[in-house]
Amino acid sequence: MLEKSMVDNAIEAEAPASSDLASDTQATISAEIMDLQRQYFEAPAAETQPRYDYPPYRSTILRHPTKDFHHADPETIELIAPAFGPRDVDALEADLTIQASGDPIGERIIVTGRVLDGDGRPVSAQLVEIWQANAAGRYIHKRDQHHAPIDPNFTGVGRCLTDSDGSYWFRTIKPGPYPWRNHYNAWRPAHIHFSLFGRQFISRMITQMYFPGDPLFDLDPIYQSIRDQRARDRLVATYDHEVTSHEENTGYRWDLVLTGSSSTWMEPEDGE
Ligand SMILES: [Fe+2]
C-alpha cells in the first residue's frame, strides 16, 4: 500500500509554517492572489508549473529553494524501472469502497483516464497511487484533527497499474473540502492526490485532481500558484456520463500527460 511518508509529506505541507500566519484573512490572501495575477497578465509568460515561492501559499516562504538549482547525476538505481514493493499490485486495491467490512459514507465515484507521454502515446504498466480525504474532508492522519468524522470504512488510499492503452481506474468516495491553516478560514477545494512513477524514478509525478465547478478555486493559493489558466484546467476532471454507472457511481475522467508542453502540473517531491 501507499508509502506512509508520502502521505505525511502531503499533510505536513499543508500545515502552516507558523500558527501566527493563520491570522491572515481570506481577503488578505485573495488580494495577494489578485495582485500576483495582475502582474502575470501584464507580463505573460508560459508559467504552467506552480511557483516554488508563492507568498499567498504561506509555507512556501520557508520551503522554496533560495539557491540556484544544480544538476546532479542520478544514481544508477534511478535510471532503471521502479520496483513496486514486496508484493504485486492487487486489482482490488483500485476500489477504495471495499477495503473494510462496511460501506464507506459518501458519493461513490469512478475516476478513470489515461496516462500519456508528450507525444500522446499511452504509458502502460505504470504504478498510479492515490490518497484523499473522506467525504467529510478528513484524512486518517495524526496531523489532521479538525472537527470532522473519520470514516472507519475508508482509508483514502489506493493504487493500480495502467493497462496496455495507458488507462487507470479507481472507484472511491468523492472527497470533501477541508480546512487548513494557511490563513483564517482557509479551505482546500476537494481533490485527490495522485502519484505516478513514469518509466524511471526520475520521472515520478505527484499532483492533484480537482472536481469541476468547485467554488473554492479562486480562494485557494495552492491552485492559484499555477499562473496559466490552461494548466489549471488540466488539473480538473471532467464529468463523464459514460463513466457513470446505473444506480452505482457517478463518473469522472482525467488524463495525465507526463512530459511536453501539455504536461500535468508536477509537484516538487516535498510539496503539497
Ligand atoms: Fe490534500
Boltz pocket constraint, residues with backbone or C-beta under 6 A from the ligand:
constraints:
  - pocket:
      binder: B
      contacts: [[A, 10], [A, 133], [A, 191], [A, 193]]
      max_distance: 6.0
